[in-house]
């Protein structure tokens, strides 16, 4: 992926597309912020039982916390640690509306 890293205490992360995300995406964004709360406003990603086609993966300090796909907006997530990463991958077929998540960190 493109592996961007930012230092921020709050902001919004999304798939980067207003209508449908692109095929063959492989992006990641790491936020250096402590004790971050993630609040989801959108999740519409091609469903698979194991999220094998398209997926959003949330990591805290490099360890996988959650792998998401489908159409149910998840509840807020409280992440301990000094950083978190949002990775997004998509395959060649079936693009949906994507995801949007706000984050707020204590420092």
N, C-alpha and C positions, 0 to 999 in steps of 0.2 A: 504493500500500500504506500501511500504518499507520506505517512508517518509524521504529520505535523505535531508540534508541541507548543503549547501556550501556557503562560502563567496568568491565571485569572481567578477572581473570587466569585464571579457570576457571569452568566451568558446563556446562549441558546446554541444547540447543536442540531443540525438536521442533515438530510441526505444531499442537499445542495440543489434540488430541483423543485420547481413550483408545482408541477403537475404529476409527473411520474419520474421515478429515478431511472437511471440508464442501465443498460445491460453491461455485464462484465465489470462491475465496479469493485474496487478494492481500496478502501480508504481507511485511515485511522487518524484519530485526534486524541492526543494525551493532554490532559489539563493538570497542571501542577497546582493543587489546592488541597487544603486539609479538610477532612470531615465534610464531605460534599453530599448534598441532598439533590437527587435527580427527580424531577417532576415531568411526567410524560404528558404531552397534549395530543400526540398522534402516533399510531403504529398501524401501518397497513403494508405488510410485507408478505410476499408469496409464502403460503403455509406449507409446511412439511412436518411430519411427526418429530423429526430430529433437527428441524431447521437446516436441512442439508442444501437447499437451493439458494435461498437468499436469507441473510441473517444480520442482526445487530448483536454484537458481543460486547458486554460491559466487563471491563477488568478493573480491579482495584489493586494498586501496587503490582501490576503485572499478572495477577492471578484472576482467572475467569470467575466472575460472580454470577452472570446470567447470560444466556443465549436466547434471543428473542426473534420470533417471526409470527405471522398470523395477523389477526385483526382486532385483538383485545388490548386496549391501552392498559399497560401495567400500572400497579400502584406505585407511589413514590418509593425511591430507594435511598437508604442512608448508607453511604460508603465511608468506612473508616480508612485511615491511611493518608499518605501524602500526595497521592496522584490517582487519577483514574483515566481509563482509555475507552473510547467508543470506536469500535471497528465495524465497518459495514461492507458486506460482500454481496454481489448479485451474480446470477448465472446468465446464460444467453437468452433465456425466454421468460416471459411473464413478469413484466414490471408493474408495480403497484404505486400507490401514492407516497409511500415512504414513512419517514419518522421525524418527530420533532420532540426534543427534550430540553427543558431548562435546567440549569444547575446553579446552586448557591453553596458556597464553601465558607467555612468559618475563618480561614486565613489563606 
